[in-house]
Amino acid sequence: MGTYLITGANRGIGLEYCRQLKQRRHNVIAVCRKASAELKELDVSIETGVDVTSDADIKRLVKKLDNRQLDVLINNAAIVERFSLSDLDVNSIRRQFEVNSLAPLKITHALLPNLRPGSKIVLMTSRMGSIEDNTSGGSYGYRMSKAALCMAGKSLSIDLKSKNIAVAILHPGLVKTRMTNFNPNGITTEQSVKGLIARIDELNLENTGTFWHSNGEILPW
């Protein structure tokens, strides 16, 4: 049994992480701005009122945890705002960098005292952050912020290796969630999270810093 902290836990992939990890009898700390009815139905610890871009909220979360040890930190909270070159919105790009790139790094930094040798860090990114895989363009803010998150994850994997803390950079696949407008071609959150947890289980210091698809495929940078 381990203790997992998940941000963006109120719906979608974050909610499913909570559900499956609880089924595996882990201790789950669900972090979100506002708890959904579905999250409240789960027997997990819920920390609400946490905006991942707020330094004050992050400090309150750290204080509330009171040095509680975490086995796995899952940085899942994210937003997507899609704009093309013709309707470029620089403020949107900044928002996505704040939530998708800077917030996971700030939370990870703030919670380092709660991690111990053998702990794991997960950054939920997207293959849309892959430069090599980009064949369709557009989505500037989302693509750029996720590429930056991948770089942060790679640096963390190097900086924390001596502390025996491994880092996974994970793409959930195309999933039927509100973020993807419930794309009919997507897989279910259950399928995605089952694969994601398998990747977390196999994460170690030998494969730390890997950019994985939930199905186990190693993705190009």
N, C-alpha and C positions, 0 to 999 in steps of 0.2 A: 504494500500500500504506500502510495506517495501523495505529495501535496502539489496540486497543479493550480496556477493562477492564470486565468484567461481574461484578456480585455475584449471589449466588444461582444460580451457574452449574452446579450439579451435576445438575439435572434440569429437566424441563418447558421453559418458554420460555427460561430462561437457558441450558440445555444446547443448545437449538436455535439460539440466537444464536451460541454458540460454533461449532457445526457449520457454519452458513451463512457466517459471517464468515471462517472458516478456508478454506472452499471458494472464497471470493473473494480468497484469498491475503493476508488481513490478519494482522497479529500479534495474538494473542488472549491476554489475561491473565484466566484464570478464577478467581474468588474464591468460596470457599465454606467451610463448617465442615468438611465431610468430602467428599472426591471420590467420585463414583459410578463404577462400572465403566465405564459408557458415556462418562463424561467422560475417564477415563484412556485410553480408546481413541483419543481425538482428539489430534492433534499440536499441543497448545496448552500454554502455560505455566500451571501450576496453583498457586495459593496457598491452602493449606488452613489450618484452625484459626482462621478468621476469623469471629467472631460479630459481626455488624454493629452490635449494641447495646453492644459492649465497647469502651471508650475505649482500653484497653491493646492489644486486638487491632488496632484501627485504627492506632494508633501503630506497631505492629510492621509492619503492611502498608506504611505510608508509608516506614519505614526500609528495608524489603526492596526497595521500588521504586527507592530511591536516586536520586530526582529524574528518573527516566525519564519522558520526555514521553509524554502520552496525547493521542490525537486525539479519542477519544470515550470518555466515562465513562457506563456504563449502570447505573443504580441499579435493579436488578431484584428483589433479595431482598425477600420479603414473607410475611406469614402471614394467614390468615383464620380467625376463630373466630366462628361465627354464634350469636347469642343474641337472643331476642325481648324485648319489654318485660316479659313475665310472668316471665322467668327471667334478668333483667338481671344481668350479672357485671361489676362495675366493674374488678376486677383484670384481666380479659380485655381490657377497653377500654384499660387502661393498657399492657398488653403490645403490643397492636396499634399504639398510638401510638408506642411505643418502636421497633418494627421498621419500620413502614410510613411513619411521618412523620419522626421525629427522626433515625433512622439514615441515611437518604439525605442529609439536610441535613448531618449531621456528617461523613459520608464525603466529600461534595462540598467542604465547607470544608477538610478535611484534605488533599485532593488538588488544591486550587487551584494550588499551586506546580508541579504536574506538567502543568497545562494551559497552553496558549499561545494567542496570537491565532489564531482559526480553529478552535480546538477546540470540541467540542460536548458538552453534558450531556443525558442522557436520564433522566427520571423515569418509571418504569413505575407508572401509577396505574390507575384503573378508572372506568368511567362510573357505578359505584355511588357514587363520590365527587361526582357531579353533584347539586346541590340541585334544580335544575329537573327533572332526569330521574327523580327519586325518586317513583315512583308506587305502591310496594309496602311501604315502611316496613321496620322490622326491621333486623337486622345493624348494630346501633348502632356497635360498635367499628370494624368494617371501613369502613362508610360515613364515619364521622367522621374516621378516620385518613387515608383517601384524599382526603377534601375538604381536610384540612389539608395534605396533600402537594401537591395542586393549587395551593394558595395559596403554598406554599414555592416551587414551580416558577415561578409568575408573578413573585414578588419576585426570584428569582434571575435571571430573564430581563431584568429592569430593571437590577439592580445590576451585572450582568456585561456588559451591552451595550457599555459604554465600553471594555471589555477585548477586544471582538470575540469573545466567547464566547456561542454561541447555546444555548438551552434548549428541549427538546421535552418536553411532558407527554403521555404516550402511554397509550391504552387498547388492550389486545391483542385485544379482542373476546371473545366467549364461546368458550373454548378447552378442548378435551378434555385436561385435566391432572388430577393428583391433587387440586389445589386446588378444582376444580369437580366432584370425584367422577366425572371422565371423562364429563361430561354428553354424552349421545348427540346433542344438538342443536348441540353446539359444533363449531368448525372445528378442524383439526389444528394442531399447533404449527408445522409447516412452512408452512402457509398464513398463519398469524398473523405469524410472524417475517419472512416475505417482505414483507408489507405494512409491518411496523414498520421494517425496514431501508430501504424506499422512503421512508418519512417522514423518517428520519434523513438520507438522502441529500439530500433537498430542503430540509432545515432550514438557515436562514440568518438574518441579522440583521433581515430584513424580516418574517419570520414567527415569530421567537423568542417563546416564551411561549404558543404555540398548544396547545390541548387537543384532540388528534387521536384519532380511532379509527384502528386499523391500516389500514382500508380507505380512508383519506383524508378521511373525514367530519369536520368540525369540530364538536365536542360542546359542548353548553351547560354553563355553570358551575352 
